[in-house]
Amino acid sequence: MKKSPGRLELFIINQFHPQLNNHSLTGKYKGNRSINITGDWRAIYSEEKDSVIFELLGTHSQLYR
């Protein structure tokens, strides 16, 4: 049985895969983007040239207080 790809693998294949709910942020995180890791966990990242930098990982309530 083939294993489903993890979120990082999905991101590498297609950073806008619907499961990731990739979206731009506003407010204190303006200029960054967020993806869903699990139901409540998020990864906030930025893009510079050909690189992606994961800035923060945490639950929705930890990151968006």
N, C-alpha and C positions, 0 to 999 in steps of 0.2 A: 504494500500500500504506500503510495507516494505521500510524503509529509507536506502539509501546506507551508508556504513560505512565511517566515516571521516578518514582523513589521519593518525591520531594517532591510531585509531582502526585498520586500515590496517597495520600499523607498528607493533602493538602488535601481530596481527595474523601472519603476514609474513613481516619481515622488508625488504625483497627483492621483494615485490610485484611490478610488472612493472609500476604501476602508480606512485610509489615513486621515480623512477629513482635513486635508491640508488647506490652511487659510492664513491670510495676512493678519497681523495684529495692529492694534491701535494703542493709544495711551502710553504707558511707560515702556511697552515693548514695541512701539512703532518702528517699522523697518525690519522687523523679524517676522518669522512665520511659525506656525504651530502645527504639529501632527498628533493624532491620537496613537498612543502606544497600547493602552488597554481601555476599558470603559471609563476609567477615571484618570489614568496617567497620561501626561502630555510631555512632548519634547519641543522645546523652543529652539529655533535655529536661525542662523543668518547665512547669507551667501556672499562670497567674495570671489570674483573672477570665476575660476573653475572649481572652487572649493565650497563645501558646506561645513559650517561650524556649529555643533550642537552646544548651545549656551547653557541651557537649564533643563533639568528633568524633574518632574514632581507631579503631585496630584493637582487636579484643577483648583481645589481650595488653597493649596500651598502657593501656587503660582499667581493666582488672580485674587488676592486679598485686597 
